[in-house]
Amino acid sequence: MRIVMFGYQTWGHRTLQALLDSEHDVVLVVTHPQSEHAYETIWSDSVADLAAEHGVDVVLRNRPDDEELLSRLKEADPDLIVANNWRTWIPPQVFQLPRRGTLNVHDSLLPAYAGFSPVIWALLNGEEEVGVTAHMMNDKLDAGDIVMQRAVTVGPRDTATDLIHRTVDLIGPVVSEALALIDAGHTDWTLQDPAKASFFHKRAIEDSRIDWTWPAEDIDRLIRAQSDPFPNAYTFHNGQRLQVIKASISEGHYGGTPGRIFIKEGDGVVIVAGADARFGRNHGVAIERVRTEDGTEYTADQYFRTMGGYLTSHPQA
């Protein structure tokens, strides 16, 4: 098959590598210009560089809706478009152009977690599995018929970084197997159930802010979801932003006011958590490592020299 690839960052890079390793012809690659966005300077293996290394023509676009690009696509005469981590909607005049349609590769177990940052959102929400779905594209984002899925289990202390490494490793096999099915003429795909669908927005710095009225279990997942190299979960101490880079759920139950810097426990310092913390039935968050605004990392013992005071969601006036 003649294949055009749309993609960006490491997800697109892995997809393109799988296409290049296949028996099919990659005739054109469309990718985004390099970005300085906080979530796009990481996991940023270059699709453009990989295509150039293999002599494949590259087109840079922020959006795929101009006449010049459409003309290039028609000239490429693709049997199939394969997309992964393309950051905007692909219009019907593009995804309907290839003879066998457009295959999109998405890093969630659709129909759940359509949209953006699915692994982070899934970890935040306590899902037991994450994975990769290959589906045929239609006019609704991430809603087309499913060609195949692969899943990995979420461990009790996994970070988003752990899970992304494991889901990225699924991309090559998923793309290869999906191509084989399409090339063999299969069209008996699985319809997505709209009743089970969910759609999530892009992550932003605001989404990493710790709210100490959340239960400790939720805060712990937020901290693990915002693991390096992602922008870390953060709070404020004495008016200064403090990134929390490692924490766990306390063994003991602690009562008081959410955000209180309370007591040492093991390798951590426990912060009172939960809107109903006053009843004393909640676990706290045992912070183990932090990073200050100047980039210096400290263990909890090094940073919290004395107990007392509060961590807050916003700098106090």
Secondary structure, DSSP 8 states (H G I E B T S, - for coil): -EEEEEE-HHHHHHHHHHHHHSSSEEEEEEE------TTTSSS---HHHHHHHTT--EEE-SSS-SHHHHHHHHHH--SEEEEES--S---HHHHT-STT-EEEEESS-TTTTEES-HHHHHHHTT-SEEEEEEEE--SSTT-S-EEEEEEEE--TT--HHHHHHHHHHHHHHHHHHHHHHHHTT----B---GGG--EE----GGGGB--TTS-HHHHHHHHHHT-TTS--EEEEETTEEEEEEEEEEEEEE--SSTTBEEEEETTEEEE--STTGGGS--EEEEEEEEEETTS-EEEHHHH--S--SBEESS---
